């Protein structure tokens, strides 16, 4: 491979981790992680509770700092870039963010989505007609337009999650991070979210934590974590052929579904 090809390949790597470790209070959470995400790929992080999934997402968004190794996001190496500016290019959806907005009783669903334009909690700047139309379009795709004037704190868990996905997309992020976007919701609501995401994630880079087989199989690639170590990574078919941890997780979930 010549130098120009190497440079082009590196530019395609939206996220790159080299020997990244993370400790909290002397406890090893992540151990020498080597992983990269190419532009336009959709990755699922998979593992049991305590495997390090959320910590890994917090590292690549700069909400936690690695204890060792090198992290590069959008060609910006952590420790040598303005992390606050970088975060404006990353859409983040998590239950902790839901709770921050739920505490603001006066915010409507539309206002919450519009606040994503400047990555703020609350509206502090005037919004253009174009901003409002974009917000309504995202709500429409996620089947939430009828709730645009509803108080955000009165929405169901699934409705809040769809609103926060629309909010994350308002800043036109180069990466979308979904921390269990379909957790604690019913199957029908999950299907609505998945249908909306398929359209909204077209040509976008996304990294998500998921547990349900339908979401996992729709991803481009999967990384399996166990107690802070990367055990496997690859496509659904590649990991099924290996008959390792992922294969066993899928088999157990399939059995549970058909036992109900």
N, C-alpha and C positions, 0 to 999 in steps of 0.2 A: 504493500500500500504506500503510495507516495504522500508527500507532505500535504498537498491540497486536499487529498481524500481524507486524511487524518483530521485536518481543520474542519472540513465539512461535516464529518461524523461527530466531532465534538460540539459543533453548533447545533446539531440535531438532538443532543442530549440536554433535555430540559432540566432534569435532576440527575446529579451524580454524587454518589457517596463512595469514598475510598477509606477502608479500614476505620469506619466510624464506630466509636464506643460512647456509651452514655452511662454515667453513674449518678445516683441520687442517694445522698447520705451514706456513701461508701457501699451502696448496693449496686451491683452491675445490672443495668436494665437492658442495654443493647451491647452486643459484643462483636466488634470488628466487622461491621456491615459493609459489604460491597454490592452496590446496586445502582442501576441507572434506568431512567425513563426517557424514551425517545419522544420527540414531538408528535403529538396526535395520538399517542397510545393511551389506553384505558387500563389501569392496573387495579387489582384488588389485593388488599392486605388481609391475610387470613391467619388465624391462630386463636388459641384459647385465651381467656382472660388472664392478664399478667404476662402475656408473651412479648409485649413491647410495641404493639401496633400503634396506639395513640401517641406514645413517646416518639416513635419514628415520624409521625405526621407533624408533631410539634417541633421536631428538629428541622425539618425541611421548610417550615414556615417561620422559623426563628423565634418561636415562643419558648424553646429550651435550647441550651447550648451544649454541643458535644464535648465530652471529656477528652476525646482524642480523635484523630483522623481528619479528613477534609470533606467539606460539603460545598458543592457548587450548584446554584439554582439560577437558571436563565443566564448562564455564563458569568454569574456574579459569585465570587468565592466568599463564603462567610468569614468574617473577620477583616475583610478588605472592602466591604461595601456598606451602604446605608440601608440597614435592614428595614427601617420604617418605610422608605421609598419602595423597596423591593416587595413588601407586603401588599402594596397597592395593586400589584400585578397578579396577586394570588387570591382566588375566591375561596372562602373558608366557610364550611357549614358544619356546625356541631351543636350538641344539646346545650352546652354551656353558653353559647351565643343566644340560643332560644330564650334561656332564662333571663338574660340581661334585658332583652326587649319585653319579655312578659311582665317585668316589674314596672314598665312604663305604661300606665293605664290609658293614657290619652292617645297613643299612637294607633293610627289605622293601618290596615294591611298594606295599602298603597304607599303610605308614608314610610313604613319599614322597608319596603322594596326600594323606594327612591333613595333612602339613606345609604344604600350600597354604592351609589355613584361616587361618593367621596369617602367610603369606608368609615362612616361615623355611626354612633349610636344616637339617633335623633337627627332631625333636619335642621341644619344651621345655615344653609345657603339656598338661594332661590333656584328652583328647578325650571328648566325650559320645557316647552311643549314637546320637544323631541324626547326629553328624558321621561316625561309622563307617558308618552306613547310606547316607548321601549319597555317601561315597567308594566304597562297593561298587556303588552304582547307576551312577555314572560309569564305573567299570571294566567293569560289565556291558554298558553301551551301546557301549563301545569294544572289546568282546570280550576283556577282560583279567582277568575275575574269577577264572579258574583259576590266575592267576599271583600272586594277592594275597599269598601267603606266601613267594614266591620272592625271593631277594636281588636287588635292583634291578641291581646291577653285572653279574649273569649274564644279563640279558635281551638279546635281539637289538636292533639299532638301531631297528627298527620298533616293537618292544614298549616300548622306553624312550620313544619319541616319544608313543605312545598313553597311557602312564602320565603323562607330563608335561602332556598336554592335560587329563587328568582332574584333575591337581593344580591347574592354572591355574583350573579351574572351581570349585574348592572354596571360594574366597573370594567366590563370586557376583559376579564382575567385571562392571562396566558396559561394558567394552571388552575384547575378546580380541585379542591380538597374536600372530600365528603367523609366526615367521621360518623359512620353508622347512620347514614341518611334515612334508612328504612327501618331503624330499630324501634321497638315498642309501638308498632302500628300494625293494623290488620292487613290481611293479604290483599283485599280489594284496594286499599289506599296505596299499598306498595306497588301494585300494578299501575295505578295512575301515575305515580312518581316515575316508574321505569319507562312508561310510554312517553312522558314529557322529556325525560333525560335523554332518551335515544335521539330526539330531534335537537335538543339543546346542546348536547355534547358532540355533535357532528363536527369533525375537524378541530376539536379542542382536546387538550391534554388533561387527563383526570386521574387522580389517585383516590381510592376509597377503601374504607373498611366495610366489609359486608359479611353476613353469615348465611344468608339464604342462597340455596343452590341456583335458583333462577338468575339472581343478580351476578353471581360468581361466573357462571358459564357464559354470560354475555360479554364479559371483559376480554381484552386482548391477552393479558398476561396476569399471572398470579404469583405472589410471593408468600411463602409459608414461614411464619415465625414460631419459635418455641423457646421459651425462657431466654429471650434476647438473641438467639442465634437464627440465622437464615438456614432453614432446613432444605427448602426446595424453591425453585422459581422457574417459570416457563408458562406455556399455554395450557389450557385445560386438557387437551389431548396428550400433550407431552407428559404432564404430571400423572395422568391416568395410566399411561403406558408404563411409567416407572413403578407403579403399584407401591408407593411409599405412603407418607403421612397424608398427603392430599387425597390419594385414592381411598384410604380408610375413612377420612372425614366425609367424603362424598358418599361412600357406601353406607355409612351409618345414618347420614341425613336422609338418603333415599329410602332406607328401610323404615325410618321413623315416619316419613311422609305417608308411605303405603300401609303403615300399621294403624293410622288414624281412621 
